[in-house]
Amino acid sequence: MKKAVEQLMVSAQDDSSTPDDLYPLAQTVFDEARKHSRASVEEALRDLAAGLALSHAGKAGVIGMCIGAFLEGGCSPKEVQGPILSRLGEVLHRAEALMQECPDPEALSEDCVAALDDLELFWRPAIALFSVSPEARREAAPLLPAFNSLAEQHEGAHWLSKIIPVLHEEPVVVLEPATGLGIEGTLSGVVDNFQLHVLLMDTFPQKGLFKRKRTSDRIIAVAKGEGPQTAEESVEGAWNLYTHQALLADLSLSEASENWIWGEGTPADIPILEDRRVILLGPPTYRRTWNSMRMFDALKADLKVTRVLNERQVRSWLERITNRDE
């Protein structure tokens, strides 16, 4: 394993080599990784990280491809997080600066095209990193405005703009005023509110003697990242989701759509009250369906219930919400 990595790195540092010369060597590294222990692969990952700083973007991109594959295979991101973020920030800021100077997005200069091509080399390893490292997502947060500005011109910038804001261990409270049910917990790895809805269907308590499964195990596995990225099933929502602003003085819910938590939105959009994202559940106003899928294959999602609330605790929360402006 070590010898295969050394051969790849020596070739990458040779001024006469090209990215095409590196691909067979990279394949040898992958083949050797299957024969060695996780400790050996982790050591190889540390050695490969230095290749991200190569001045030749194409060859650094091949190294990045190797690193991304190892991260997707379960290797620790600890040793490569800094080098990936450093190179990603470098190519991103160059691309953003050049795009701002380009008057016509339909007729890009050669420099703009080259800068976007460089970004193309590194966004997939970055997705692999952000999928397994909440710390990397937090560290990359200052890059988000630049990714947003390039999202319409570049596929990678679009996907990075979606994954960086994903919350980790974010405190939430979920209340169903009509039933007096509620939970407190934490939310991690959830990209959009469709995915959040599925996790709620899995974890939120039910009342009555005849409890029913709200959706299939396969759909839940897709949402959690424990199954395939997509399933050939449609999800039917169990509720309308509302922000806390929807709660009226009589503890009923306003159906005004400006207070809905839309499926296309993200948990980071949900307003905070008392340091928690507050989600209110009401009966569906119409039959709402969507495809069973998650946006990022390797990103695990979880709604961890830390406390199931009794009716008194739910009412206390609801009263605090209605008194929010006092």
C-alpha positions as CSV (number, residue, x, y, z in Angstrom):
1,M,0.0,0.0,0.0
2,K,2.7,2.4,1.0
3,K,4.7,1.7,-2.1
4,A,1.7,2.3,-4.4
5,V,1.1,5.6,-2.7
6,E,4.8,6.6,-3.1
7,Q,4.7,5.8,-6.8
8,L,1.6,7.9,-7.3
9,M,3.1,10.8,-5.4
10,V,6.4,10.7,-7.2
11,S,4.7,10.7,-10.5
12,A,2.4,13.5,-9.5
13,Q,5.5,15.6,-8.6
14,D,7.2,14.9,-11.9
15,D,6.9,18.0,-14.1
16,S,6.7,15.8,-17.2
17,S,3.7,13.8,-16.0
18,T,0.1,14.5,-16.8
19,P,-3.2,13.7,-15.0
20,D,-3.7,10.8,-17.5
21,D,-0.4,9.3,-16.3
22,L,-1.7,9.2,-12.7
23,Y,-5.0,7.4,-13.2
24,P,-3.4,3.9,-13.5
25,L,-1.3,4.6,-10.4
26,A,-4.4,5.7,-8.6
27,Q,-6.2,2.5,-9.6
28,T,-3.3,0.6,-8.1
29,V,-3.7,2.5,-4.8
30,F,-7.4,1.5,-4.7
31,D,-6.6,-2.1,-5.5
32,E,-3.9,-2.2,-2.7
33,A,-6.3,-0.6,-0.2
34,R,-8.6,-3.6,-0.5
35,K,-5.8,-5.9,0.7
36,H,-4.7,-3.8,3.7
37,S,-5.9,-2.9,7.2
38,R,-7.8,0.3,7.9
39,A,-4.7,1.6,9.8
40,S,-2.6,1.2,6.6
41,V,-5.3,3.0,4.5
42,E,-5.5,5.8,7.1
43,E,-1.7,6.2,6.8
44,A,-2.0,6.3,3.0
45,L,-4.6,9.0,3.3
46,R,-2.3,11.2,5.3
47,D,0.4,10.8,2.7
48,L,-2.0,11.6,-0.1
49,A,-3.1,14.8,1.6
50,A,0.1,16.5,0.6
51,G,-0.8,16.1,-3.1
52,L,-3.7,18.5,-2.8
53,A,-1.2,21.3,-2.7
54,L,0.3,20.5,-6.0
55,S,0.5,23.5,-8.3
56,H,-0.9,21.5,-11.2
57,A,-4.6,21.5,-10.5
58,G,-5.3,18.5,-12.7
59,K,-2.9,16.3,-10.9
60,A,-4.0,17.5,-7.5
61,G,-7.5,16.7,-8.7
62,V,-6.6,13.0,-9.2
63,I,-5.2,12.9,-5.7
64,G,-8.5,14.5,-4.5
65,M,-10.4,11.8,-6.3
66,C,-8.5,9.1,-4.3
67,I,-9.0,10.9,-1.0
68,G,-12.8,11.3,-1.7
69,A,-13.1,7.6,-2.4
70,F,-11.3,6.7,0.8
71,L,-13.6,9.0,2.8
72,E,-16.7,7.5,1.2
73,G,-15.2,4.1,2.3
74,G,-15.2,5.1,5.9
75,C,-11.8,6.6,6.5
76,S,-11.4,9.3,9.1
77,P,-11.4,12.9,7.6
78,K,-9.1,14.2,10.4
79,E,-5.9,14.4,8.4
80,V,-7.4,15.6,5.1
81,Q,-9.9,18.2,6.3
82,G,-7.5,21.1,6.3
83,P,-5.8,20.4,2.9
84,I,-9.2,19.8,1.2
85,L,-10.7,23.1,2.6
86,S,-7.5,25.0,1.8
87,R,-7.5,23.9,-1.9
88,L,-11.3,24.3,-2.2
89,G,-11.2,27.8,-0.8
90,E,-8.3,28.7,-3.1
91,V,-10.1,27.6,-6.3
92,L,-13.4,28.9,-5.2
93,H,-12.2,32.5,-4.5
94,R,-10.4,32.6,-7.8
95,A,-13.5,31.4,-9.7
96,E,-15.7,33.9,-7.9
97,A,-13.4,36.8,-8.5
98,L,-13.1,36.0,-12.2
99,M,-16.8,35.5,-12.6
100,Q,-17.5,38.9,-11.0
101,E,-15.3,40.5,-13.6
102,C,-17.0,38.7,-16.5
103,P,-19.7,40.9,-18.0
104,D,-21.5,38.1,-19.9
105,P,-22.1,34.8,-18.2
106,E,-22.9,33.3,-21.6
107,A,-19.5,34.2,-23.0
108,L,-16.9,33.3,-20.4
109,S,-13.3,34.2,-20.8
110,E,-10.7,31.5,-21.0
111,D,-9.6,32.4,-17.5
112,C,-13.2,32.0,-16.2
113,V,-13.6,28.7,-17.9
114,A,-10.2,27.5,-16.4
115,A,-11.2,28.6,-12.9
116,L,-14.5,26.8,-13.1
117,D,-12.7,23.7,-14.4
118,D,-10.5,23.8,-11.4
119,L,-13.5,24.0,-9.1
120,E,-14.9,21.0,-11.0
121,L,-11.8,19.0,-9.9
122,F,-12.3,19.5,-6.1
123,W,-16.0,19.7,-5.4
124,R,-16.6,16.0,-5.3
125,P,-13.9,15.3,-2.7
126,A,-15.3,18.2,-0.7
127,I,-18.8,16.6,-0.8
128,A,-17.3,13.4,0.5
129,L,-15.6,15.3,3.3
130,F,-18.7,17.3,4.2
131,S,-20.8,14.2,4.2
132,V,-18.8,12.6,7.1
133,S,-17.5,15.7,9.0
134,P,-19.9,18.2,10.7
135,E,-16.7,20.0,11.8
136,A,-15.7,20.6,8.2
137,R,-19.1,21.9,7.3
138,R,-18.9,24.4,10.2
139,E,-15.3,25.4,9.1
140,A,-16.5,25.9,5.5
141,A,-19.4,28.2,6.5
142,P,-17.6,31.4,5.5
143,L,-17.3,30.0,1.9
144,L,-21.1,29.7,1.6
145,P,-21.8,33.1,0.1
146,A,-19.3,32.4,-2.7
147,F,-20.8,29.1,-3.4
148,N,-24.2,30.7,-3.5
149,S,-23.0,33.3,-6.0
150,L,-21.7,30.6,-8.4
151,A,-24.5,28.1,-7.9
152,E,-26.3,28.9,-11.1
153,Q,-23.1,28.6,-13.2
154,H,-21.5,25.6,-11.6
155,E,-23.0,22.2,-10.6
156,G,-20.4,21.7,-7.9
157,A,-21.1,25.1,-6.3
158,H,-24.8,24.3,-6.3
159,W,-24.3,21.0,-4.4
160,L,-21.8,22.5,-2.0
161,S,-24.3,25.4,-1.2
162,K,-26.7,22.7,-0.2
163,I,-24.5,20.6,2.0
164,I,-22.5,23.2,4.0
165,P,-25.5,24.6,5.9
166,V,-26.7,21.1,7.0
167,L,-27.1,21.2,10.8
168,H,-25.5,18.9,13.3
169,E,-27.0,18.1,16.7
170,E,-29.3,21.1,16.4
171,P,-31.8,21.3,19.2
172,V,-35.5,21.0,18.2
173,V,-38.9,20.8,19.8
174,V,-41.8,19.3,17.9
175,L,-45.4,19.8,19.2
176,E,-48.7,18.6,17.9
177,P,-51.3,21.0,19.6
178,A,-54.4,18.9,18.7
179,T,-53.1,15.8,20.5
180,G,-51.0,17.2,23.2
181,L,-48.0,15.2,22.0
182,G,-44.5,16.5,21.7
183,I,-40.8,15.7,21.8
184,E,-37.5,17.5,22.4
185,G,-34.4,16.3,20.6
186,T,-31.6,17.0,18.2
187,L,-31.4,17.0,14.4
188,S,-28.4,16.0,12.4
189,G,-27.6,15.5,8.7
190,V,-31.0,16.6,7.4
191,V,-30.7,18.4,4.0
192,D,-34.3,19.4,3.3
193,N,-37.7,19.4,5.1
194,F,-39.0,16.5,3.0
195,Q,-36.3,14.4,4.7
196,L,-37.2,15.9,8.1
197,H,-40.9,15.0,7.5
198,V,-40.0,11.3,7.0
199,L,-37.8,11.3,10.2
200,L,-40.8,12.8,12.1
201,M,-43.1,10.1,10.7
202,D,-40.6,7.5,12.1
203,T,-40.0,9.0,15.6
204,F,-42.9,11.2,16.6
205,P,-45.2,9.4,19.2
206,Q,-48.8,8.4,18.5
207,K,-51.9,8.4,20.6
208,G,-54.6,5.7,20.8
209,L,-54.8,1.9,21.0
210,F,-54.5,1.3,17.2
211,K,-51.1,2.8,16.3
212,R,-50.1,2.5,12.7
213,K,-46.9,2.8,10.7
214,R,-46.9,6.2,9.0
215,T,-44.5,5.0,6.2
216,S,-42.4,2.1,5.2
217,D,-39.1,0.9,6.7
218,R,-37.5,1.3,3.3
219,I,-38.5,5.0,3.0
220,I,-37.2,5.6,6.5
221,A,-33.9,3.8,5.7
222,V,-33.5,6.0,2.6
223,A,-34.0,9.2,4.7
224,K,-31.6,8.1,7.4
225,G,-28.8,7.1,5.0
226,E,-29.1,3.5,6.1
227,G,-30.5,2.3,2.7
228,P,-30.1,3.2,-1.0
229,Q,-30.1,6.8,-2.0
230,T,-33.5,6.4,-3.7
231,A,-36.4,4.0,-3.5
232,E,-39.1,3.4,-6.0
233,E,-41.8,4.5,-3.6
234,S,-43.7,7.8,-3.0
235,V,-43.9,9.3,0.4
236,E,-47.2,10.7,1.6
237,G,-46.9,13.3,4.3
238,A,-48.6,12.8,7.6
239,W,-49.0,16.5,8.6
240,N,-48.7,20.1,7.6
241,L,-45.5,21.4,9.3
242,Y,-45.7,24.9,10.7
243,T,-43.3,27.4,12.3
244,H,-44.1,28.7,15.8
245,Q,-45.5,31.9,14.3
246,A,-48.6,29.8,13.2
247,L,-49.8,29.3,16.8
248,L,-52.8,31.4,17.7
249,A,-53.9,32.6,21.1
250,D,-56.4,29.7,21.5
251,L,-53.6,27.3,20.7
252,S,-54.9,26.4,17.3
253,L,-52.9,26.8,14.1
254,S,-53.3,29.4,11.5
255,E,-53.3,27.9,8.1
256,A,-51.7,30.9,6.5
257,S,-49.1,29.5,4.1
258,E,-46.4,32.0,5.2
259,N,-46.2,30.0,8.4
260,W,-45.7,26.7,6.7
261,I,-42.4,24.8,6.8
262,W,-42.1,23.9,3.1
263,G,-40.7,20.6,2.1
264,E,-38.3,22.3,-0.3
265,G,-36.8,24.4,2.5
266,T,-34.2,23.3,5.0
267,P,-34.1,22.9,8.8
268,A,-31.8,25.9,9.0
269,D,-34.7,28.0,7.7
270,I,-36.9,27.1,10.7
271,P,-37.1,30.0,13.2
272,I,-35.6,29.6,16.6
273,L,-37.4,30.1,19.9
274,E,-35.6,29.6,23.2
275,D,-32.5,28.2,21.4
276,R,-34.5,25.5,19.6
277,R,-36.0,25.1,16.1
278,V,-39.7,24.9,16.9
279,I,-41.9,22.7,14.6
280,L,-45.6,22.5,15.0
281,L,-47.6,19.7,13.5
282,G,-51.2,20.0,12.1
283,P,-53.4,17.9,9.9
284,P,-52.5,17.9,6.2
285,T,-54.4,20.6,4.3
286,Y,-54.1,18.4,1.1
287,R,-52.5,15.1,0.1
288,R,-48.8,15.9,-0.2
289,T,-46.5,13.3,-1.9
290,W,-42.8,13.3,-3.0
291,N,-40.2,10.8,-4.1
292,S,-38.3,8.8,-1.6
293,M,-34.7,10.0,-1.8
294,R,-31.9,11.8,0.0
295,M,-29.7,14.4,-1.6
296,F,-26.3,13.1,-0.5
297,D,-25.6,9.4,-0.5
298,A,-23.0,9.3,2.3
299,L,-24.6,11.9,4.6
300,K,-26.3,10.2,7.6
301,A,-29.4,11.8,9.0
302,D,-30.9,11.5,12.5
303,L,-33.7,12.9,14.6
304,K,-32.7,11.9,18.1
305,V,-35.4,12.1,20.7
306,T,-34.0,13.3,24.1
307,R,-37.4,13.7,25.8
308,V,-40.9,12.7,25.1
309,L,-43.1,15.5,26.5
310,N,-46.3,14.9,28.5
311,E,-49.4,17.0,28.0
312,R,-48.5,19.4,30.7
313,Q,-45.1,20.0,29.2
314,V,-46.5,20.4,25.7
315,R,-49.1,23.0,27.0
316,S,-46.3,24.8,28.8
317,W,-44.4,25.1,25.5
318,L,-47.5,26.2,23.6
319,E,-48.2,28.9,26.2
320,R,-44.6,30.1,26.0
321,I,-44.9,30.3,22.2
322,T,-48.1,32.4,22.4
323,N,-46.4,34.7,24.9
324,R,-43.4,35.1,22.7
325,D,-44.0,38.8,21.9
326,E,-44.8,39.9,25.4
